[in-house]
Amino acid sequence: MDADTVMTVGNEMLWVTLKLAAPILLSVLAAGLVIAMFQAATQINEMTLTFVPKLIVVAMVLVLAGHWMLRLLTDYTRTLFENIPSLIG
């Protein structure tokens, strides 16, 4: 296994990780922005007010995109396992 193969596998792994994390992180970022604007408008500075809506958003994203995320991870793992003989020798 040469350096190009290692870099290719690592690059693929990083892209899959980015694709898996992006829906959750972007939705929580949007929810946090909306909550922060609400807090700024009403001058409510309660720290626990941000936690519950973000938790609900994460749960909704996992329910809606969980199937796609699991399929993406399974496909990557299957491809990686199928390519083990060509990666080793």
Secondary structure, DSSP 8 states (H G I E B T S, - for coil): --HHHHHHHHHHHHHHHHHHHHHHHHHHHHHHHHHHHHHHHHT---THHHHHHHHHHHHHHHHHHHHHHHHHHHHHHHHHHHTHHHHH-
